[in-house]
Amino acid sequence: MSQDFLIGFWREAFEVALMLSLPMLGVGLLVGVLVSIFQAVTSIQEMTLTFIPKIVAVGVAIVAFFPWMMQLMVDFTTNLLTNIPTYIQ
């Protein structure tokens, strides 16, 4: 294993991890901002109001993006496993 392979492998692994987490993080951020604006406008300072919409939105995002996320993970793993003989040299 060369240094170039290891750097490329870890770079690709980090990219895949970021791409897998971005839909849920983005939806959670968007819903959090919207709920915060709603709370500021209405002066409702209920702590549970921030958690329930975020949990539901992230759950919906997981269900909506699951096929794409699974395909991304399968492609990364397939690429890794099919190229093992070339990595060992």
Residue pairs with C-beta under 8 A, 6 or more apart in sequence:
1 87
1 88
5 87
9 80
12 76
13 76
16 72
16 73
16 76
19 72
20 69
20 72
20 73
23 61
23 64
23 65
23 69
24 58
24 61
24 62
24 65
26 61
27 57
27 58
27 60
27 61
28 54
28 57
28 58
28 61
30 57
31 53
31 54
31 57
31 58
32 50
32 54
34 53
35 49
35 50
35 53
35 54
36 50
38 44
39 45
39 46
39 49
39 50
